[in-house]
Every structure is written in structure tokens, then in C-alpha cells.
Amino acid sequence: MALRYLGPIILVVALTGCGSIGAIGLPWNRDRQVVQQQPEPLPSTATAPVESADLAPLDGTAVAGMPTDGLDAEQPLSPPSGSQTAMTAPAGDSALSRTDLLGGWTITSTNDSCQLFMTLTSWTGGYRASTRGCTSNLLKSISAWNLQGSEVILAGQGGTPLARLASSGTNRFDGQLDGQVISFYR
């Protein structure tokens, strides 16, 4: 009785195997194979020889024999208008730039301590900021930051300033947020 069922099963397996062998492109299906043609290589073109020259120093002084394109060699070069440059603190304070503020910080207020992250992605109110793990709705609402002189401005939705913080030491900033003391540090 087991032999009666075994025969049809073997036949189905054998026929299934034959069909799948042809489908995977084994040599039994040579007449269906498509020969892919390689594109012809592009002809080479002649290029002008590479020229070399000395670059002007960063301080803007001229190099002997180098054209100055109408620039006064005595005046230092200044960045083009509209370019992003690091904002520095007023004279007397240590220089503070946007890149000094990038990354993760611990932010604290009266009843909360959580993480603050600052990036250079343009955002309403300056640059993108986000908090993680905050319980205070005010700290949760921080979505932007900016640097104005030596002050860090933390802003909420729509770029509304929430807090102004000043440096109070290496990698520490203190200020006020809605009447509460606020700090961020690392």
C-alpha cells in the first residue's frame, strides 16, 4: 500500500526537478541563452598639459613673480561676504565658535537633567538642537540654538528665544530659562 503512494510522489518530484533545471539556465537550455554585448570603448582624447604654480600665502602677501589680480599685497584677504565664518567672542574673552558647541551636552534646570544635542543643520532660530530624556516641557521644547557674540541662545518652535547662556568655564554655560537657572556642560 505504501508503494502505491510512493510512485506518484517520485514522479511529481522528478518532473518538478526537470522544470526548475531549465529555469535556472543550465546547459540544457543553451538555445535560450542571450549573449550580452559589451559596449565599445570610447576613443581617448588628448588633453592639455597640466600647469603648476605656487599658491599665495593665506595671510594675503604676494609671492615674487605671482600675479596679484589687482589685490593690494599689504592688505590681508578677507572672506567673501555671505560666507559662514566662526563667530568669536568680544576682545578679552576666549574665542568661541559654532563648532565648539556641536555634539552632545548634559543640560540641567531646577528640576530636570537630560541630554542636549546641537548640530549645524540650518533651522528656524539658528541651527538644529534637540533634547532627549527631559521631563520638563520647557527643556523638551528646545529645537534650535545660535551663537551671538559670546552668548548661546536656545530657541523653541518658530525660533522664539527661550534662554541666553554665557560661558562660565571650560565647556560650561549658565543662564536663565523662564526664571529658572539653566546650565549645559560636558
Backbone bond lengths (Angstrom), bond angles and torsions (degrees), N, CA, C in turn:
res aa  C-N    CA-C-N  psi(-1)  N-CA   C-N-CA  omega(-1)  CA-C   N-CA-C  phi
1 M - - - 1.434 - - 1.528 111.32 -
2 A 1.346 118.92 -38.19 1.439 122.38 178.14 1.517 110.28 -65.86
3 L 1.341 116.53 -30.47 1.449 120.92 179.29 1.523 111.21 -68.19
4 R 1.315 117.10 -30.74 1.455 121.81 179.72 1.532 111.77 -63.32
5 Y 1.338 117.80 -34.04 1.462 122.00 178.94 1.528 112.50 -87.85
6 L 1.314 116.51 -25.99 1.443 121.41 -176.66 1.528 112.13 -68.60
7 G 1.294 118.84 -37.42 1.467 123.04 -179.00 1.530 112.56 -60.48
8 P 1.341 120.08 -53.76 1.471 120.18 179.61 1.528 112.51 -63.21
9 I 1.324 117.69 -34.14 1.469 120.15 179.42 1.518 109.65 -64.99
10 I 1.331 117.86 -45.14 1.464 121.36 178.58 1.516 110.31 -61.43
11 L 1.340 117.48 -41.01 1.461 121.42 179.48 1.532 111.11 -63.64
12 V 1.322 118.90 -42.36 1.464 122.13 179.49 1.530 110.12 -65.33
13 V 1.320 117.71 -43.53 1.464 121.30 179.42 1.525 110.20 -63.53
14 A 1.317 117.90 -42.12 1.462 121.23 -179.41 1.522 110.88 -64.87
15 L 1.315 118.00 -43.62 1.462 120.92 -179.98 1.533 111.17 -68.32
16 T 1.315 117.48 -35.86 1.455 121.19 177.69 1.524 109.82 -65.11
17 G 1.298 117.58 -41.90 1.455 121.76 179.28 1.521 111.65 -63.62
18 C 1.324 117.76 -39.42 1.462 120.32 179.92 1.523 111.30 -65.11
19 G 1.292 116.05 -39.97 1.463 119.39 -179.82 1.516 111.69 -66.98
20 S 1.317 117.75 -38.71 1.460 119.37 -177.20 1.523 112.01 -77.10
21 I 1.320 118.27 -25.78 1.452 119.99 177.12 1.528 109.49 -65.71
22 G 1.320 117.39 -42.75 1.457 120.40 178.52 1.518 111.95 -67.55
23 A 1.320 117.59 -29.28 1.458 121.01 -176.99 1.517 112.04 -74.50
24 I 1.324 118.57 -25.66 1.454 119.33 -177.27 1.517 113.37 -91.83
25 G 1.314 117.27 1.96 1.458 120.37 171.93 1.515 114.71 81.68
26 L 1.328 117.99 34.24 1.453 119.95 175.17 1.529 109.09 -72.89
27 P 1.332 118.40 167.92 1.455 121.35 -173.31 1.525 115.23 -54.91
28 W 1.329 120.67 -18.44 1.459 121.79 -179.98 1.518 111.28 -67.22
29 N 1.329 117.62 -9.09 1.458 121.45 -175.98 1.531 110.19 -119.05
30 R 1.334 117.54 40.76 1.453 122.03 -173.83 1.525 113.53 -64.29
31 D 1.289 118.56 -34.02 1.462 120.00 -176.42 1.524 112.36 -70.37
32 R 1.332 119.06 -15.35 1.459 121.78 179.27 1.524 112.96 -94.29
33 Q 1.323 117.61 -11.11 1.453 120.12 -177.06 1.524 110.28 -66.03
34 V 1.321 115.85 139.01 1.453 122.14 179.33 1.520 107.64 -104.25
35 V 1.306 115.78 129.97 1.448 120.41 178.83 1.521 107.84 -87.59
36 Q 1.330 115.47 122.60 1.457 119.01 179.27 1.517 108.60 -86.54
37 Q 1.317 115.05 134.31 1.456 120.26 -179.99 1.519 109.37 -95.07
38 Q 1.307 115.78 137.54 1.446 121.89 176.66 1.520 108.76 -83.98
39 P 1.331 118.43 137.69 1.464 119.12 177.00 1.523 109.74 -67.19
40 E 1.321 114.58 149.88 1.453 119.00 179.73 1.529 109.03 -72.71
41 P 1.332 116.81 142.50 1.466 118.65 179.89 1.524 111.33 -66.64
42 L 1.315 115.74 149.34 1.462 121.08 178.53 1.524 109.46 -74.56
43 P 1.321 116.71 147.15 1.463 118.02 177.67 1.526 109.76 -70.79
44 S 1.319 115.96 147.26 1.456 119.78 178.48 1.523 109.47 -75.04
45 T 1.324 114.85 148.23 1.461 119.79 178.53 1.510 109.17 -119.74
46 A 1.287 114.35 145.78 1.458 119.36 179.06 1.525 109.10 -77.66
47 T 1.320 116.46 141.76 1.461 121.14 177.06 1.513 108.53 -121.92
48 A 1.305 114.82 159.86 1.464 120.01 179.28 1.521 108.87 -70.61
49 P 1.308 117.94 151.70 1.473 119.30 178.30 1.523 110.53 -65.02
50 V 1.305 115.72 150.20 1.459 122.11 -179.80 1.524 108.98 -76.37
51 E 1.330 114.92 132.90 1.461 120.09 178.52 1.517 108.68 -101.77
52 S 1.321 116.03 151.24 1.456 119.52 176.97 1.518 109.29 -130.44
53 A 1.332 114.69 150.96 1.464 120.95 178.67 1.516 107.69 -156.64
54 D 1.330 116.29 158.00 1.455 120.82 176.86 1.518 109.44 -77.01
55 L 1.323 115.75 144.15 1.458 121.33 176.74 1.519 109.43 -88.70
56 A 1.329 115.34 152.03 1.466 120.02 177.54 1.521 109.36 -69.97
57 P 1.326 118.06 145.77 1.466 120.51 177.01 1.531 110.71 -62.79
58 L 1.316 116.19 156.02 1.456 121.10 -178.50 1.515 113.12 -65.76
59 D 1.307 118.39 -23.77 1.462 119.54 -178.81 1.524 112.08 -77.62
60 G 1.327 117.86 -2.02 1.456 121.40 174.52 1.510 114.71 88.76
61 T 1.319 119.25 -1.52 1.461 119.62 178.89 1.517 109.36 -74.89
62 A 1.310 116.82 149.83 1.461 121.99 -176.15 1.522 110.25 -80.99
63 V 1.329 115.15 149.08 1.453 122.25 174.89 1.516 106.87 -98.63
64 A 1.328 117.61 139.76 1.469 121.58 -178.05 1.520 109.99 -55.73
65 G 1.314 116.12 129.36 1.452 121.65 177.70 1.515 114.27 83.29
66 M 1.320 118.43 -0.75 1.462 120.86 -178.40 1.518 109.16 -101.71
67 P 1.340 117.55 131.96 1.458 118.98 179.40 1.522 110.73 -66.56
68 T 1.329 115.81 144.66 1.466 120.32 -178.20 1.514 112.71 -102.49
69 D 1.326 118.05 -1.68 1.462 122.32 178.96 1.514 112.57 52.12
70 G 1.324 117.56 39.01 1.459 121.24 175.40 1.510 113.70 83.81
71 L 1.340 119.21 1.42 1.458 120.50 179.69 1.513 109.39 -82.54
72 D 1.295 116.37 142.81 1.457 121.57 176.63 1.527 107.52 -78.39
73 A 1.307 117.40 120.61 1.459 121.80 -175.77 1.522 112.27 -65.88
74 E 1.320 118.57 -18.91 1.462 120.81 -178.27 1.523 111.95 -83.07
75 Q 1.351 118.68 -19.16 1.454 120.99 -177.88 1.526 109.60 -95.91
76 P 1.324 117.74 132.76 1.463 119.01 177.12 1.530 110.00 -68.41
77 L 1.322 115.18 151.98 1.459 120.34 178.39 1.517 109.21 -73.31
78 S 1.316 116.78 144.56 1.456 120.77 176.04 1.514 108.13 -118.65
79 P 1.343 118.02 152.59 1.459 119.95 -178.56 1.522 110.22 -66.69
80 P 1.334 116.81 152.22 1.459 120.04 179.03 1.515 110.76 -63.18
81 S 1.336 115.67 151.33 1.463 118.39 -179.81 1.513 109.29 -65.52
82 G 1.318 116.21 144.45 1.452 121.84 -179.59 1.519 113.40 88.64
83 S 1.340 118.35 -7.45 1.455 119.02 179.26 1.517 109.04 -80.59
84 Q 1.329 114.85 152.29 1.452 119.18 178.98 1.515 109.01 -85.11
85 T 1.291 116.56 123.13 1.454 121.07 174.93 1.510 107.44 -125.28
86 A 1.302 116.40 160.89 1.460 120.21 179.59 1.518 109.24 -68.15
87 M 1.330 115.38 134.94 1.463 119.57 176.87 1.515 107.24 -86.67
88 T 1.290 116.76 134.59 1.454 120.07 -178.38 1.514 110.44 -113.55
89 A 1.307 114.37 159.29 1.455 120.69 179.91 1.524 109.74 -75.36
90 P 1.334 118.32 161.25 1.459 120.77 177.98 1.524 111.43 -58.83
91 A 1.340 115.85 161.70 1.463 120.97 -178.80 1.514 109.89 -55.87
92 G 1.304 116.23 140.64 1.463 120.89 -179.26 1.509 111.62 101.94
93 D 1.335 118.79 -34.82 1.458 122.47 176.98 1.522 108.58 -89.78
94 S 1.326 117.03 157.38 1.461 119.57 176.01 1.523 108.33 -71.19
95 A 1.324 116.41 148.18 1.458 121.57 -177.53 1.525 109.93 -66.93
96 L 1.316 116.25 136.56 1.453 122.86 178.69 1.515 107.11 -126.85
97 S 1.315 117.77 127.94 1.456 120.62 179.53 1.524 109.77 -120.65
98 R 1.310 115.67 164.74 1.465 120.96 179.79 1.519 111.23 -57.83
99 T 1.329 116.58 -39.52 1.461 118.80 -177.30 1.523 112.44 -66.46
100 D 1.329 117.58 -21.98 1.462 120.26 176.37 1.525 111.35 -67.22
101 L 1.315 117.12 -21.06 1.463 121.21 -174.37 1.525 113.51 -98.54
102 L 1.308 118.12 -7.60 1.456 120.88 -175.98 1.518 112.11 -67.64
103 G 1.328 115.40 148.89 1.457 120.88 174.47 1.506 113.40 105.07
104 G 1.336 114.74 -161.17 1.455 121.44 -174.85 1.513 113.30 -93.44
105 W 1.327 114.79 142.70 1.459 123.43 179.92 1.521 108.29 -136.44
106 T 1.314 116.85 158.57 1.461 121.59 168.00 1.521 106.08 -96.30
107 I 1.332 116.26 127.82 1.470 120.88 179.70 1.524 107.87 -115.66
108 T 1.332 115.90 135.53 1.457 120.83 -178.94 1.524 110.03 -131.24
109 S 1.320 114.75 145.85 1.466 121.65 170.20 1.526 105.45 -132.59
110 T 1.309 117.46 -170.87 1.464 121.43 -173.93 1.529 112.79 -50.47
111 N 1.327 118.20 -48.27 1.467 120.81 -173.64 1.524 113.44 -119.45
112 D 1.311 119.42 17.72 1.459 119.57 -172.85 1.530 110.97 -148.25
113 S 1.304 115.59 148.87 1.452 122.91 173.07 1.520 107.14 -143.96
114 C 1.340 116.89 126.85 1.457 121.06 -177.46 1.529 109.22 -155.11
115 Q 1.315 117.06 -167.56 1.461 122.17 -177.06 1.526 110.93 -103.37
116 L 1.339 116.08 141.24 1.465 123.90 175.23 1.517 106.94 -121.46
117 F 1.336 117.02 132.86 1.461 122.19 179.09 1.515 108.76 -122.09
118 M 1.333 117.49 129.76 1.459 122.31 -179.43 1.533 109.77 -122.00
119 T 1.353 115.76 133.12 1.463 121.98 178.93 1.525 109.12 -126.42
120 L 1.321 116.94 174.55 1.467 121.50 176.48 1.526 111.87 -100.65
121 T 1.317 117.58 23.37 1.454 121.49 174.34 1.531 107.82 -75.85
122 S 1.339 117.30 124.31 1.472 120.24 -179.62 1.518 109.68 -59.01
123 W 1.316 115.44 138.31 1.469 120.93 -176.28 1.509 107.77 -151.23
124 T 1.323 117.74 159.16 1.454 121.70 176.85 1.522 108.48 -61.15
125 G 1.323 116.27 119.55 1.460 120.79 -177.64 1.519 112.28 100.74
126 G 1.322 117.36 1.78 1.467 120.19 179.18 1.508 111.72 133.70
127 Y 1.339 115.78 -104.65 1.458 122.56 -176.98 1.519 109.29 -128.07
128 R 1.316 116.86 156.85 1.456 123.19 -174.59 1.521 111.15 -66.15
129 A 1.332 115.45 133.96 1.464 123.41 172.82 1.521 107.25 -135.31
130 S 1.316 116.47 151.28 1.466 120.27 175.89 1.515 108.49 -148.09
131 T 1.320 114.88 156.42 1.466 120.40 177.77 1.517 108.54 -120.37
132 R 1.323 115.41 156.38 1.465 121.03 178.65 1.519 108.52 -140.63
133 G 1.328 114.74 133.00 1.461 120.00 175.70 1.512 114.89 83.26
134 C 1.323 118.03 13.36 1.468 121.18 -178.98 1.522 110.34 -84.06
135 T 1.331 116.41 143.73 1.460 120.57 173.64 1.521 110.47 -100.14
136 S 1.311 118.01 -26.85 1.461 122.92 179.81 1.531 110.20 -73.22
137 N 1.330 116.62 128.74 1.464 120.33 178.15 1.521 111.82 -62.05
138 L 1.329 117.12 -32.32 1.464 120.59 179.40 1.528 110.99 -65.86
139 L 1.338 117.35 -44.57 1.458 119.95 177.81 1.532 111.03 -68.53
140 K 1.327 117.15 -35.64 1.467 120.60 177.12 1.523 111.61 -62.97
141 S 1.339 116.92 -28.34 1.466 120.63 -174.50 1.533 113.12 -81.00
142 I 1.332 119.53 -5.14 1.473 121.44 179.08 1.523 108.72 -67.66
143 S 1.344 116.58 123.04 1.461 119.97 -179.79 1.522 112.87 -132.30
144 A 1.336 118.28 -4.03 1.465 120.66 -178.95 1.519 109.98 -150.60
145 W 1.318 115.01 162.27 1.457 121.74 175.52 1.522 108.50 -146.70
146 N 1.319 116.42 158.87 1.454 121.07 175.47 1.516 108.17 -153.70
147 L 1.306 115.78 162.02 1.453 121.97 178.52 1.516 107.85 -116.09
148 Q 1.329 116.86 120.55 1.462 122.11 177.17 1.517 107.33 -122.52
149 G 1.344 114.95 102.39 1.459 119.74 -175.18 1.505 109.34 66.36
150 S 1.328 117.10 -117.98 1.465 120.44 178.90 1.526 111.47 -105.81
151 E 1.339 117.28 7.47 1.465 121.09 -179.90 1.524 110.97 -102.47
152 V 1.345 114.78 140.84 1.450 121.49 173.62 1.518 107.04 -99.99
153 I 1.324 115.65 126.30 1.459 121.51 178.96 1.519 107.90 -104.42
154 L 1.335 117.10 122.98 1.460 121.87 173.15 1.515 107.34 -99.42
155 A 1.348 116.67 132.07 1.461 121.00 -174.79 1.518 110.45 -125.73
156 G 1.338 114.30 158.01 1.454 121.68 178.16 1.515 110.64 -104.40
157 Q 1.326 115.40 -158.51 1.459 121.91 -179.95 1.518 110.65 -56.28
158 G 1.313 116.82 138.17 1.452 121.75 178.90 1.519 113.36 74.45
159 G 1.322 118.20 7.46 1.458 121.32 177.92 1.510 114.62 81.52
160 T 1.335 118.38 11.65 1.462 122.15 179.06 1.524 110.36 -67.21
161 P 1.341 118.42 120.34 1.472 120.24 179.90 1.529 111.10 -62.14
162 L 1.316 115.95 131.59 1.461 121.68 178.40 1.528 111.23 -105.63
163 A 1.349 116.34 -36.11 1.459 119.99 -175.47 1.516 110.71 -152.14
164 R 1.335 115.36 148.24 1.469 122.83 172.43 1.515 106.29 -117.87
165 L 1.320 115.69 126.47 1.455 120.33 -178.28 1.520 109.54 -124.97
166 A 1.321 115.92 142.96 1.464 121.94 178.21 1.519 108.45 -117.64
167 S 1.312 115.82 153.24 1.454 120.95 179.12 1.522 109.60 -65.09
168 S 1.334 115.85 133.17 1.463 120.41 177.72 1.521 109.93 -124.32
169 G 1.302 116.37 23.25 1.464 121.70 -179.95 1.514 109.02 149.04
170 T 1.301 115.39 -179.57 1.457 120.03 179.68 1.518 110.24 -64.42
171 N 1.336 116.51 121.00 1.466 123.39 178.50 1.532 113.65 56.64
172 R 1.327 116.94 37.63 1.468 121.07 175.25 1.521 108.91 -143.13
173 F 1.349 115.64 135.34 1.458 122.63 179.84 1.517 108.42 -132.63
174 D 1.354 116.56 135.76 1.457 122.22 -178.36 1.521 109.54 -127.67
175 G 1.344 116.16 148.53 1.451 120.98 178.20 1.512 111.12 -172.13
176 Q 1.343 115.41 -157.61 1.460 122.90 -177.85 1.514 110.12 -122.29
177 L 1.325 116.42 139.69 1.459 123.72 175.46 1.517 107.25 -133.26
178 D 1.319 116.55 106.49 1.463 121.97 179.27 1.530 111.47 52.39
179 G 1.339 115.93 44.94 1.459 121.65 177.49 1.533 114.40 81.45
180 Q 1.322 118.01 -2.65 1.447 121.48 178.73 1.531 110.08 -105.27
181 V 1.322 116.07 150.25 1.456 120.98 175.52 1.529 106.98 -72.18
182 I 1.337 114.54 134.61 1.460 120.40 178.92 1.527 108.00 -132.48
183 S 1.330 115.88 143.07 1.471 121.11 179.48 1.518 108.19 -142.81
184 F 1.325 115.31 149.88 1.454 118.71 164.87 1.517 108.25 -136.38
185 Y 1.338 115.06 145.64 1.456 120.95 -172.38 1.528 109.42 -157.20
186 R 1.338 114.23 165.85 1.472 120.21 171.43 1.504 109.53 -149.81
